[in-house]
Amino acid sequence: MMPDREALRVRRAEALRDLARARLAPPERDEAVAAIDAALAGAGASPDATARAAHEKAAQAEADREEKRRPYEADPLFMYLWRRRYGTRDYAAGPFVRYFDRKVAHHIGYEAARVNYALLLALPDRLREHATRLAAGAAGPALEALDAHPRIAPLVAAAGRDGASDEPARRFLDADRALRAAPPEQPVSGLIRPDVAEG
């Protein structure tokens, strides 16, 4: 399933292809339509080797998570501190309990274990998201680069200048406005949530 922005890019490219067919003469039209079709073919393509490898890594990380989390969860002191959210900004305790929690955390090496456990829990989900983005977003740059094509750039500029004078131009401008209004794609900022990573 394509993300919203990717679907909007595809819709815009399809409208641009219709606009090229309606407004360009045969040699330029054929060149522009071929470039748009090539970019659209990448949008529907199956995941490439990089995306497949990312899916495999995500599956391996999920298997590792189930195996490697057992020692952490078998340690009652670690799980006590983890459930209390010790070492995060959500941790709340009075001075007496805080003092002993700090002693226990130091004794068992909780800080390093907390970071490793949080990474162990988060990594498979992040890898799965990354693999999905790779599979769905493979054609994004190709679709965005269409506007720089020598046959397409004047067509886009003319459609913006002329406004919605005909149906293909109206569809293109609607798709273009929808893409510009869509929220930007969110990059992955890190593997560990800030509330888990920061103390």
WOLINZI-V568987 format. One record per backbone hydrogen bond with DSSP energy under -1.0 kcal/mol. NH is the residue of the N-H (numbers start at 1). CO is the residue of the C=O. If there is no record, write none. Layout:
NH & CO
NH & CO
This chain:
7 & 3
8 & 4
9 & 5
10 & 6
11 & 7
12 & 8
13 & 9
14 & 10
15 & 11
16 & 12
17 & 13
18 & 14
19 & 15
20 & 16
21 & 17
22 & 18
23 & 19
24 & 20
29 & 25
30 & 26
31 & 27
32 & 28
33 & 29
34 & 30
35 & 31
36 & 32
37 & 33
38 & 34
39 & 35
40 & 36
41 & 37
42 & 38
44 & 40
52 & 48
53 & 49
54 & 50
55 & 51
56 & 52
57 & 53
58 & 54
59 & 55
60 & 56
61 & 57
62 & 58
63 & 59
64 & 60
65 & 61
66 & 62
67 & 63
68 & 64
69 & 65
73 & 69
74 & 70
79 & 75
80 & 76
81 & 77
82 & 78
83 & 79
84 & 80
85 & 82
86 & 81
88 & 85
91 & 88
98 & 94
99 & 95
100 & 96
101 & 97
102 & 98
103 & 99
104 & 100
105 & 101
106 & 102
107 & 103
108 & 104
110 & 105
113 & 109
114 & 110
115 & 111
116 & 112
117 & 113
118 & 114
119 & 115
120 & 116
121 & 117
122 & 118
123 & 119
126 & 122
127 & 123
128 & 124
129 & 125
130 & 126
131 & 127
132 & 128
133 & 129
134 & 130
135 & 131
136 & 132
137 & 133
143 & 139
144 & 140
145 & 141
148 & 145
149 & 146
153 & 149
156 & 152
157 & 153
158 & 154
159 & 155
160 & 156
161 & 157
162 & 158
163 & 159
165 & 163
170 & 166
171 & 167
172 & 168
173 & 169
174 & 170
175 & 171
176 & 172
177 & 173
178 & 174
179 & 175
180 & 176
181 & 177
196 & 193
197 & 193
198 & 194
